[in-house]
């Protein structure tokens, strides 16, 4: 999605028309300014999601097609989708891995304050219930790496 905000001329044009010229600079959309607007106004967030989510899904499917068409396609392709369940995107995947973290750790790690963003997300418990694999990321990187290696071994 970040690439679309920076490089996709149709997205940049739509952002300029909807939010004004100041929201898009020479390097693409001002993501912080955009976040302040859309996380404060559910209607603006819905508008932005309707603009971006179909493009993100199309790009993902095209990428998977490109991988499959290579001489040696990978056995596993991994995609990070922050709003997977919220957008109904889980049907595009053979398996879903959910990585959660306690709220205080998410707040420490987030570039944007999580309050406005997280109120529209499914609760972690629901995501874990629907996932094929899940992990609480509150430990070391070695522990996370071990979880990922285990999942990859099971999927491969």
N, C-alpha and C positions, 0 to 999 in steps of 0.2 A: 504494500500500500504506500509506503514511503516513496518508492520509485515513481509511482503514479503521481503523487503530489509534487514531485520535483520535475519529472520529465514529460509526462503525458500532456500534450498540447490541448487535447479536448478537455481534460480535467482542469488544466490551468485556465482555459478560457471560461469554463463554467464557473469556476471559483471567482474569477474577476467579475463576471456578469452578476453573480449572486451576492458576493460580499464586498465588491469594490476592488479597484486596482491595487490598493495598498496591501491586500492580502497575498499578492503574488509578486515576488521580486525576480531579479535575473536568475537566481538559483532555484526558483520554484516557489511553492507555497510556504508561507511563514507558519510552520506547524504549531508553534507556541501560541501565536495569535489566533489561529484557527481553533485550537483546543479551548482557549478561553471562551470563544464564542459558542462552540457547539456543546461543550459540557455544561454551559449555563442555560441552554435553551433546547429542550427535547425536539422541537420542530426542526431546528437547524441541524441537529445531530441526525435526525431521520433523513433530511434532505441530503446531507453529505454521505450517509451510508447508502442511500439509493443510487447516488452517483458512483461510488467506489466499489461496493461489494460485487456487482455483476462483472465489473472489469477485473477485479481480483480473481474471481472464480474462473473467468475465461482464460486469464493468463496462467493460472494454475493448471487447468486442463491442457492448455497448449504445451506447457513445460513437460507435463507427464507424457504427452504424445511425442515430444521431441526425444525424451529419454527412451521411450519404448522403441523408437525408430533407429536408435543407434545400433551399431554392429554388436555391441556387448552391453545390453541394457542392465542396469543394476537390479539386484533382487529386491532391494528395499529403497524407497524414496521417502524422505522425511520432509514434512512441511509444518511450519509453525503457524497456527491459526488462533489468534487470541480470542476471537468471537465465534468459534466453531459452532457451538450449540445455539448460540443466540441468533445466528444467521441461517440455521438449518443446514449447515454445510457438512455435517458428519456423514451423510450418505455418499459423499465423494471418496470416502476412505475405507480401506479394508480393515483397519484397526485404529483405535484412538488411544493415545497416551495422554493422561492429564497430570500435569505437574502443578501442585498447589504449594502455598507457603502461608504461614501465619500472617495475619493482617499487619502486624508491626514490621515484619520483614519486608512485605510488599511495599509498605510506605517508605521504608528506608531505601529500597532499590529503585523506586519509581522516579522518572524524570518529571512527571506531571503528578500533582497531588491526586491520590487515588479516589478520594471521596466522590467526586462528580462522576468518575468513570465507573466505579464499582457498583453503584446503586442500580445500574441497568444490567448487570451481569447475573447469570444464574449462580446460586450459591455453590460453593465448592463441593458440598456434600452431594448435590444433584449431579454435578459434572463427574465426580468420582463414581457415583452409582451407574452412570451411563457409559463410562469408559471401559475399555478392555484392559488397560493397565493404568495404575496411578501411583504417585509418589509424593510425599510431603518433603519439600525441599527446605529443610531447616538445619541441615548438617553441613558436612564438608563437601568440597568439589569431588573428592575421591569417592565419597558415598554416592553422590549423584552419578558419577561416571560408572560406578559398579551397577547401579540400577539400569542405566541406559544400555550397558553391555549385556546385561541379563535379558532385557526386552529384545534387543537386536538378535541375540542368539535364539530366542524363542520364535521370532518372526522369520528368521533366515532359514 
